[in-house]
Amino acid sequence: MSNSTTVQSVDMVGKAVPNVSFRVRQNDEWATLTTDELFAGKTVVLFSLPGAFTPTCSSTHLPRYNELAATFSANNVDSIICMSVNDTFVMNAWKQDQEASNITVIPDGNGEFTEGMGMLVGKEDLGFGKRSWRYSMLVKDGIVEKMFVEPDMPGDPFEVSDADTMLDYINPEAAKPSSVAIITKPGCPFCLKAKGLLDKNRIDYEEIVLGNDVTSVSIKAISGNSTVPQIFFDGKNIGGSDDLEVFLKEL
């Protein structure tokens, strides 16, 4: 196993992924998944990262792959795998916490797959032990077609293994979904109307419900209005339910 804190360059393009069996928990029972089950006869995007629940992995890396899953599927990707040198309990808890239902999380607890990829590095300075260098790859029928490996530099660079870079490689013309959020409050009929419009148009969205730390003051500070709902497309405030109806007709 490598003792390096940065990755050693290994060219895996054109080669088969390592033959490894993974011990996982499914429906509260132990199961074994093999690389053949995960990759044989499939087009798979895999991204690997240093650890579940770590900042960059939780704020950007995993969420964006989950957000673009439908677009990857429309471009002939059969599954998206997130791998980390963590145990299955940690990976399952992280997936649930992140609500990443579109991602298959695989625990490479012993680091066998990661070592076989030449991506096992030492993170002893952080108390992590051996972990995966951050990278992504496109695998077709078990053969690596393309890899995006983060640059060999100290720390945890995150420049090329992101979901958008991978999607641009697969199809530079792929239409990416808008990032949509709606601020609502319980019992609001206009909020229900707005959500119905989004559902009817098959637009995924994140709902932010008033209460706890989100108040009418927060809404006014963000949108300039204190009424709900307030709908946002790619950071632009569309307005309320009537404004959304007009906006969708003009798309």
Secondary structure, 3 states (H helix, E strand, C coil): CCCCCCCCCCCCCCCECCCCEEEEEECCEEEEEEHHHHHCCCEEEEEEECCCCCHHHHHHHHHHHHHCHHHHHHCCCCEEEEEECCCHHHHHHHHHHHCCCCCEEEECCCCHHHHHCCCEEECHHHCCCEEECCEEEEEECCEEEEEEECCCCCCCCCCCCCHHHHHHHHCCCCCCCCCEEEEECCCCHHHHHHHHHHHHCCCCCEEEECECCECHHHHHHHHCCCCCCEEEECCEEEECHHHHHHHHHHC
